[in-house]
Amino acid sequence: GMGGSTGVGGDPNTIIFWSNHPGTSKNQETELINRFHAQHPDLTVKLVDAGRNYEEVAQKFNAALTGGALPDVVVLSDVWWFNYALNKAIEPLDEHIAAAAVPLADYVDSFVDDYRFAGKLWALPYARSTQIFCYNRGLWARAGLPDRGPRSWREFDEWGPELQRAIGAGKWAHGWGDAKNYLAWTFQGPNWTFGGAYSDRWTLKFSDPRTVEAGNFLRDMINRKRYAAIRPQLAVDFGTGVVGSAITSTGDIKGIVANAAGKLDFATAFLPHPNGPGCTTGGAGLAIPSRISDQRKANALRFVEFITNPVNTAYFSQATGYIPVRKSAVRDPSEQQFLAANRNFATAVDQLPLTRSQDYARVFLPGADQIIGTGLEQIGLQNRDVTSAFADITDRLQTIYDRQIEPKLPR
Ligand SMILES: O=P(O)(O)OC[C@H](O)CO
């Protein structure tokens, strides 16, 4: 039945899981579901391809909210959950977590804290990442550079031309992802190292001279010094040697390893952090729609807890590169052994204490990630003036805040 306090009906024994399979994890998600079925023969999980990326999942979820069948569990990235929490489209989990005795304290604190708003918790962490700096060790050696990532973006600005000479024309010392590949995400930490920010709480900071300076650093490395480029297929380009270094998500590691296999030797490093955090976390959590029945919510949380339990988060992490979301999973001897043997997977785990939570402007304003990314693309791809590109971003984001966010914030 529809509506009422019990919410939209649906088969209470079927758990519909909407995912984009972060880090091309469809096989892993299927395995996790099989494991769940083995323990809960009374419940059936249906994995639905809900989009090729987080934005498509959010779009599909929007459509369902305005009159379609809702999932029981939905993958929501860092830039989407807040909008649904603000509009009460997803369920605050606190009471359900208490009722089901989910061991919340074992989840990595900073990952959990990302989903707190208005005194409530709106999702649990699932496929959580940091950026990592990947570099081609052969190129680094040919350029005579030390076998490490840069300590600051200024140091990298000195390395860039040397790397460019070593890599040659038609290739680039450094590649950035495009807007779709979350350029606004990867540029955020570098921006901080210049003293810039997208925002300070709800105050936009795109006109701050230090943010403009960071924007000009991006513009110059691409358009004046010409040792960097924005590349729509960054992981492929890095794996095939078209770019000598790249900032990617740790969730992309599996793909990068596959692309680079037999072709080049690469290493991963922290993002430069010369004066405080130069790196953020990212990735996705799992949320439960607020308008489904209580029985469905309870089953959904069981499933969420199961696929993020210590054994399963370790499995998911080792297959993809995402960070285990449970403290006990990271401490586990077999995980420690895996990390010791797979240093490229360990980089993000080790870097976690050096991260800071993201700027509100990117994660709390719906659509802002792509607006910021598109502005950064204009600076890189069209050599657009930074001040004017950032002024456009400010106009659009301020309107979103004024119309869609500010009136709904609790006061
Ligand atoms: O590619 P992911 O899963 O690490 O996510 C990156 C960003 O956080 C997406 O908004």
The ligand as a Tripos MOL2 file, in Angstrom:
@<TRIPOS>MOLECULE
LIG
   10     9     1     0     0
SMALL
NO_CHARGES

@<TRIPOS>ATOM
      1 O1         35.8520    8.0700   -7.0430 O.co2     1 LIG1
      2 P1         35.5330    8.0530   -5.5860 P.3       1 LIG1
      3 O2         34.5660    6.9710   -5.2230 O.co2     1 LIG1
      4 O3         36.7370    8.0440   -4.7360 O.co2     1 LIG1
      5 O4         34.7670    9.4160   -5.2800 O.3       1 LIG1
      6 C1         35.3720   10.6330   -5.5850 C.3       1 LIG1
      7 C2         34.5030   11.7750   -5.1270 C.3       1 LIG1
      8 O5         34.3980   11.7840   -3.7440 O.3       1 LIG1
      9 C3         33.1280   11.7110   -5.7400 C.3       1 LIG1
     10 O6         32.3850   12.8620   -5.4480 O.3       1 LIG1
@<TRIPOS>BOND
     1     1     2 2
     2     2     3 1
     3     2     4 1
     4     2     5 1
     5     5     6 1
     6     6     7 1
     7     7     8 1
     8     7     9 1
     9     9    10 1
@<TRIPOS>SUBSTRUCTURE
     1 LIG1         1 GROUP 0 **** ****
